[in-house]
Amino acid sequence: MMGLDRHGEAAPQQAEEQAEFARGAGSCVVLLATDAPADTRQLRRIAKRVTVGLARTGGIVQHGSGEYALAWWTTTHRIPHRPSDAVRASSVLAEGGPLMDLFFRAAAEATECSRM
């Protein structure tokens, strides 16, 4: 709870703390590219882990801030505009497989290492 003086204004020490806190307010946008054969759902799950990397570097969530992660895959496997068959086979990471945990960790560590 904030201490107020008799005029209802923040006490000097707390006013300085509030000003310092406000200077740090803002949003972070993290761009995450991977060559992992991940589907849309898996990319979303991996992208959510960038907040772990932000937290490790001291990032905090404040009113008005927003942390966004945009993830995409760079694999050379292309989806044809006009497929030759009605069904197309594709390979993606196993949902409960051990590689997903490694990609979660990699997303957090890459974010932590790249934060300026």
KADA-V914442 format. One record per residue. N is the residue number from 0. RES is the residue in one small letter. PSI is psi in whole degrees, 0 to 359 (NA if undefined). Layout:
N;RES;PSI + N;RES;PSI
//
This chain:
0;m;138 + 1;m;137 + 2;g;133 + 3;l;150 + 4;d;185 + 5;r;348 + 6;h;4 + 7;g;12 + 8;e;158 + 9;a;139 + 10;a;149 + 11;p;314 + 12;q;317 + 13;q;331 + 14;a;320 + 15;e;319 + 16;e;320 + 17;q;319 + 18;a;318 + 19;e;319 + 20;f;318 + 21;a;327 + 22;r;332 + 23;g;354 + 24;a;143 + 25;g;186 + 26;s;154 + 27;c;137 + 28;v;124 + 29;v;128 + 30;l;125 + 31;l;113 + 32;a;141 + 33;t;152 + 34;d;14 + 35;a;141 + 36;p;69 + 37;a;146 + 38;d;181 + 39;t;316 + 40;r;318 + 41;q;321 + 42;l;321 + 43;r;317 + 44;r;319 + 45;i;318 + 46;a;328 + 47;k;337 + 48;r;352 + 49;v;334 + 50;t;333 + 51;v;316 + 52;g;321 + 53;l;319 + 54;a;323 + 55;r;332 + 56;t;6 + 57;g;6 + 58;g;140 + 59;i;159 + 60;v;131 + 61;q;164 + 62;h;128 + 63;g;348 + 64;s;161 + 65;g;129 + 66;e;128 + 67;y;142 + 68;a;131 + 69;l;118 + 70;a;144 + 71;w;160 + 72;w;147 + 73;t;13 + 74;t;153 + 75;t;358 + 76;h;114 + 77;r;146 + 78;i;118 + 79;p;144 + 80;h;320 + 81;r;90 + 82;p;150 + 83;s;337 + 84;d;161 + 85;a;335 + 86;v;138 + 87;r;129 + 88;a;142 + 89;s;157 + 90;s;129 + 91;v;165 + 92;l;146 + 93;a;131 + 94;e;314 + 95;g;13 + 96;g;164 + 97;p;339 + 98;l;329 + 99;m;317 + 100;d;322 + 101;l;321 + 102;f;325 + 103;f;312 + 104;r;319 + 105;a;320 + 106;a;317 + 107;a;315 + 108;e;321 + 109;a;320 + 110;t;317 + 111;e;318 + 112;c;333 + 113;s;353 + 114;r;130 + 115;m;NA
//
